[in-house]
Amino acid sequence: MRAVAVKAFKGEPELIQVPKPDPAEGEVLVKIEYAALNPVDRQIADGAFDGRAEHVFPLVLGWDFAGRIDVVGPGDSRFVVGDAVFGQAARPPVGTGTFAEYVTMPQDGPIAFVPDGLSFRTAALLPTAGMTAAETLAATGATAGQAVLVVGAAGGVGSILTQLAAARDVRVLAAVRGDGERRMTALGADTTLDTTARDLAAAVRDLFPDGVDAVIDLVSDSPAAFVANAALVRAGGTAVTTRGVAAGARLPAGVEGIDFLQRPSTNLLDTLAAAAADGELQVPLGAELPLEQAPDALVRSGSGGARGRTVFTL
């Protein structure tokens, strides 16, 4: 089958042929129709999980997918051939990903039915970004009327997070690079802050002299940068990072730092899919490309050249 993989860490992504997998007991084989690109895909190719998880090479990339059940493996299953499904294939060994024509999934893993009214393309965009958005928001403990600063709000995670927070009457301060006010306002942001036009700290302190209730930092990859954003949080508040830098950060007194660790679940996928199918949740799409163009898209994502979410068609 066709797949996009690297043959070594930091190698160039290639479109290659690999054997079609067979589902083991308790697994299903999914014929993929759409697979979504996430920043973690390039990070994995560069060895982000080297030494922390088992890898297989050639390392087939990709986590998110939508498609149809092609084969049901031995044992009881809640699926039948032809079912429309989507999910996240983030599991060991690393290298059995979704930028391929087929993927096997444990039938009790993070895989859910695509509901009526939701396209496969949109479903494929939901798993990693949607679950990250929902879980980081939950980690802050923010309630109606409280203010959350979202750093990197214009991206896939931030766009969904902003909508989820607004639906709970949580005030979102969306920090973006460039003019995104109209778009972020449409998604429910209370205030949009252009960090290329004004210092973020000064802008936040003007609005909230005593500090915001929480910050969700989706972009800062150093403890120092994360600390600077956490300093905008009031005592008793929370600072969450998706970049794993909280543990090494000296946060202001009274501010709890959290290194976000995703806990994917079928229930959460069901909730996100229902909201998207009902039109309550918009899922941003930047580009739809054939699988043959995935290697170039991965290179662009690693160099910051990509704009918006990307899905690959198979």
C-alpha positions as CSV (number, residue, x, y, z in Angstrom):
1,M,0.0,0.0,0.0
2,R,1.1,3.6,-0.4
3,A,2.4,5.4,2.7
4,V,4.4,8.5,3.6
5,A,7.3,7.6,5.9
6,V,10.8,8.5,6.9
7,K,13.5,5.8,6.9
8,A,15.5,7.4,9.7
9,F,15.0,10.2,12.2
10,K,15.4,13.6,10.5
11,G,15.1,12.0,7.2
12,E,13.1,13.4,4.3
13,P,9.5,12.1,4.1
14,E,8.9,9.9,1.1
15,L,5.9,8.3,-0.6
16,I,6.8,4.6,-0.5
17,Q,5.2,1.1,-0.7
18,V,4.7,-0.8,2.6
19,P,2.9,-4.0,3.4
20,K,-0.9,-3.7,4.0
21,P,-1.4,-4.5,7.8
22,D,-3.6,-7.3,9.1
23,P,-5.8,-6.7,12.1
24,A,-5.0,-8.8,15.2
25,E,-7.6,-10.0,17.7
26,G,-9.6,-7.1,19.0
27,E,-8.5,-4.8,16.1
28,V,-10.1,-3.5,12.9
29,L,-8.5,-2.5,9.6
30,V,-9.6,0.9,8.4
31,K,-9.5,2.0,4.7
32,I,-8.5,5.6,5.2
33,E,-10.2,8.3,3.1
34,Y,-8.7,11.4,4.8
35,A,-5.8,11.9,7.1
36,A,-5.0,15.2,8.9
37,L,-1.6,16.8,9.4
38,N,-0.6,17.9,12.9
39,P,2.6,19.6,14.1
40,V,3.5,16.5,16.1
41,D,3.9,14.5,12.8
42,R,7.0,16.4,11.8
43,Q,8.2,16.3,15.4
44,I,7.9,12.5,15.4
45,A,9.8,12.3,12.1
46,D,12.6,14.3,13.7
47,G,12.8,11.9,16.7
48,A,10.7,13.6,19.4
49,F,9.8,10.3,21.0
50,D,13.2,8.6,20.4
51,G,14.1,6.7,23.6
52,R,10.6,7.1,25.0
53,A,8.7,4.7,22.8
54,E,9.3,1.8,20.5
55,H,9.7,2.8,16.8
56,V,9.5,0.8,13.6
57,F,11.1,1.9,10.3
58,P,10.2,2.9,7.7
59,L,8.3,5.1,10.1
60,V,4.8,5.8,8.6
61,L,3.7,9.1,9.9
62,G,0.3,10.5,10.8
63,W,-2.2,10.2,13.8
64,D,-5.6,11.4,12.7
65,F,-7.8,9.7,10.2
66,A,-11.3,9.1,8.9
67,G,-12.5,6.2,6.7
68,R,-14.4,2.9,6.7
69,I,-13.9,-0.4,8.4
70,D,-12.4,-2.8,5.8
71,V,-11.8,-5.9,7.9
72,V,-12.9,-6.8,11.5
73,G,-10.3,-8.9,13.3
74,P,-10.9,-12.0,15.4
75,G,-13.0,-11.6,18.5
76,D,-16.1,-9.6,19.5
77,S,-16.3,-6.1,18.0
78,R,-18.7,-3.2,18.0
79,F,-17.9,-2.5,14.4
80,V,-18.9,-4.1,11.1
81,V,-17.4,-3.9,7.6
82,G,-18.4,-0.6,6.0
83,D,-18.8,1.5,9.2
84,A,-17.8,5.1,8.9
85,V,-15.2,5.8,11.6
86,F,-12.6,8.4,12.6
87,G,-10.0,8.4,15.4
88,Q,-6.4,8.9,16.5
89,A,-3.7,6.2,15.9
90,A,-1.2,7.5,18.5
91,R,0.0,4.2,19.9
92,P,3.1,2.1,20.1
93,P,5.0,1.2,18.1
94,V,5.5,4.6,16.6
95,G,5.6,4.3,12.9
96,T,2.3,2.6,12.1
97,G,0.6,5.9,11.2
98,T,-2.3,7.2,9.1
99,F,-0.5,8.7,6.1
100,A,-1.3,5.4,4.4
101,E,-4.1,3.7,2.6
102,Y,-4.9,1.5,5.6
103,V,-4.3,1.5,9.4
104,T,-5.2,-1.0,12.1
105,M,-6.8,0.2,15.3
106,P,-7.8,-1.5,18.6
107,Q,-11.6,-1.5,18.5
108,D,-11.7,-0.3,22.1
109,G,-9.2,2.5,21.4
110,P,-9.8,6.2,20.4
111,I,-12.0,5.3,17.4
112,A,-15.6,6.5,17.0
113,F,-18.4,6.5,14.4
114,V,-18.7,9.4,12.1
115,P,-22.2,10.8,12.8
116,D,-24.7,11.7,10.2
117,G,-24.1,15.3,8.9
118,L,-20.3,15.2,9.5
119,S,-18.0,14.8,6.5
120,F,-15.0,12.5,6.6
121,R,-12.8,15.4,5.8
122,T,-14.0,17.3,8.9
123,A,-13.9,14.2,11.1
124,A,-10.3,13.6,10.2
125,L,-9.4,17.1,11.5
126,L,-11.0,16.6,14.9
127,P,-9.1,14.0,16.9
128,T,-5.7,15.5,18.0
129,A,-6.6,19.1,17.8
130,G,-10.1,18.7,19.3
131,M,-9.1,16.5,22.2
132,T,-6.2,18.7,23.0
133,A,-8.4,21.8,23.0
134,A,-11.1,20.1,25.2
135,E,-8.6,18.7,27.7
136,T,-6.4,21.7,28.1
137,L,-9.5,23.8,28.8
138,A,-10.6,21.3,31.4
139,A,-7.2,21.4,33.0
140,T,-7.5,25.1,33.7
141,G,-10.7,24.5,35.7
142,A,-12.1,27.8,34.2
143,T,-15.7,28.5,34.8
144,A,-18.2,30.9,33.4
145,G,-17.1,34.5,33.7
146,Q,-13.4,33.7,34.2
147,A,-10.7,34.8,31.7
148,V,-8.3,32.5,29.9
149,L,-5.4,33.8,27.8
150,V,-4.8,31.4,24.9
151,V,-1.4,31.9,23.3
152,G,-1.3,30.6,19.8
153,A,-5.1,30.9,19.5
154,A,-5.2,31.1,15.7
155,G,-4.0,27.5,15.1
156,G,-6.1,24.3,14.9
157,V,-6.1,23.7,18.6
158,G,-6.6,27.3,19.6
159,S,-9.5,27.8,17.1
160,I,-11.4,24.8,18.6
161,L,-10.4,25.7,22.2
162,T,-11.8,29.3,21.7
163,Q,-15.2,27.9,20.6
164,L,-15.4,25.4,23.4
165,A,-14.5,28.1,26.0
166,A,-17.0,30.6,24.6
167,A,-19.7,27.9,24.7
168,R,-19.1,27.7,28.5
169,D,-19.2,31.5,28.8
170,V,-15.4,31.6,29.6
171,R,-13.8,34.8,28.4
172,V,-11.1,34.1,25.9
173,L,-8.2,36.5,25.3
174,A,-6.9,35.2,21.9
175,A,-3.2,36.0,21.4
176,V,-2.3,35.7,17.7
177,R,0.4,36.9,15.3
178,G,-1.1,39.2,12.8
179,D,-4.6,40.5,12.1
180,G,-7.0,37.8,13.2
181,E,-9.5,39.8,15.1
182,R,-12.5,39.3,12.8
183,R,-11.9,35.5,12.6
184,M,-11.3,35.0,16.4
185,T,-14.3,37.2,17.3
186,A,-16.4,35.0,15.0
187,L,-15.2,32.0,16.9
188,G,-16.2,33.5,20.2
189,A,-13.1,35.3,21.5
190,D,-13.8,38.1,23.9
191,T,-10.6,40.0,22.9
192,T,-8.0,39.4,20.2
193,L,-4.4,40.5,20.9
194,D,-2.0,40.9,18.0
195,T,1.4,40.2,19.4
196,T,3.1,41.7,16.3
197,A,1.5,45.0,17.0
198,R,1.8,45.3,20.8
199,D,3.6,43.6,23.7
200,L,1.4,40.8,25.0
201,A,2.2,41.4,28.6
202,A,1.3,45.1,28.5
203,A,-1.9,44.4,26.6
204,V,-3.1,41.8,29.1
205,R,-2.2,43.9,32.1
206,D,-4.1,46.8,30.7
207,L,-7.2,44.6,30.6
208,F,-6.6,42.6,33.7
209,P,-4.3,44.4,36.2
210,D,-4.7,41.6,38.7
211,G,-4.1,38.9,36.1
212,V,-6.2,36.4,34.1
213,D,-7.5,33.3,35.7
214,A,-5.5,31.0,33.5
215,V,-3.2,30.8,30.5
216,I,-3.1,28.0,27.9
217,D,0.2,28.3,26.0
218,L,0.2,26.3,22.8
219,V,3.5,27.7,21.3
220,S,6.2,28.6,23.8
221,D,8.9,25.9,23.6
222,S,11.2,27.3,26.3
223,P,10.6,27.5,30.1
224,A,11.5,31.2,30.0
225,A,8.8,32.1,27.4
226,F,6.3,30.0,29.3
227,V,7.1,31.7,32.6
228,A,6.7,35.2,31.0
229,N,3.1,34.2,30.0
230,A,2.4,32.5,33.3
231,A,3.3,35.8,35.0
232,L,0.1,37.2,33.6
233,V,-1.9,34.8,35.7
234,R,-3.3,35.8,39.1
235,A,-2.3,34.0,42.2
236,G,-4.4,30.8,42.5
237,G,-4.6,30.5,38.7
238,T,-3.3,27.9,36.3
239,A,-0.8,27.9,33.5
240,V,-1.0,25.0,31.0
241,T,1.5,24.2,28.3
242,T,1.4,21.7,25.5
243,R,5.1,22.0,24.9
244,G,6.3,20.1,28.0
245,V,8.2,23.1,29.6
246,A,6.3,23.5,32.8
247,A,8.4,21.0,34.8
248,G,11.5,23.1,34.3
249,A,9.9,26.5,34.8
250,R,10.1,28.7,37.9
251,L,6.6,29.9,37.9
252,P,5.3,32.9,39.9
253,A,4.1,32.1,43.4
254,G,0.6,30.8,43.6
255,V,0.4,29.8,39.9
256,E,0.1,26.1,39.2
257,G,2.0,24.9,36.1
258,I,0.7,21.9,34.1
259,D,2.4,20.0,31.4
260,F,-0.5,18.8,29.3
261,L,-0.6,15.0,28.6
262,Q,-3.4,13.9,26.3
263,R,-5.7,11.2,27.4
264,P,-7.6,10.2,24.2
265,S,-11.0,8.6,24.5
266,T,-13.9,7.5,22.3
267,N,-16.4,9.4,24.5
268,L,-14.5,12.7,23.9
269,L,-14.4,12.0,20.1
270,D,-18.2,11.3,20.2
271,T,-18.8,14.7,22.0
272,L,-16.6,16.6,19.5
273,A,-18.1,14.9,16.5
274,A,-21.7,15.6,17.6
275,A,-20.9,19.3,18.1
276,A,-19.3,19.6,14.7
277,A,-22.2,17.7,13.0
278,D,-24.7,20.1,14.7
279,G,-22.8,23.1,13.5
280,E,-21.9,24.1,17.0
281,L,-18.2,23.6,16.4
282,Q,-16.3,24.9,13.3
283,V,-13.2,23.0,12.3
284,P,-10.8,25.1,10.3
285,L,-9.4,23.7,7.0
286,G,-6.4,25.3,5.2
287,A,-5.7,22.9,2.4
288,E,-6.9,19.5,1.0
289,L,-4.1,17.6,-0.8
290,P,-3.5,14.2,-2.4
291,L,-1.3,11.8,-0.4
292,E,1.4,12.3,-3.0
293,Q,1.9,15.9,-1.8
294,A,2.2,14.9,1.9
295,P,6.0,14.8,1.9
296,D,6.3,18.4,0.7
297,A,3.5,19.5,3.2
298,L,5.4,17.8,6.0
299,V,8.6,19.7,5.1
300,R,6.7,23.0,5.0
301,S,5.1,22.3,8.4
302,G,8.6,21.9,9.9
303,S,9.8,25.2,8.4
304,G,6.8,27.2,9.4
305,G,5.6,27.5,5.8
306,A,2.2,25.9,6.2
307,R,-0.9,28.0,6.9
308,G,-4.0,26.4,8.4
309,R,-4.9,22.8,8.8
310,T,-4.2,20.3,6.1
311,V,-5.9,17.0,5.2
312,F,-4.6,14.4,2.8
313,T,-7.0,12.4,0.5
314,L,-6.4,8.8,-0.3
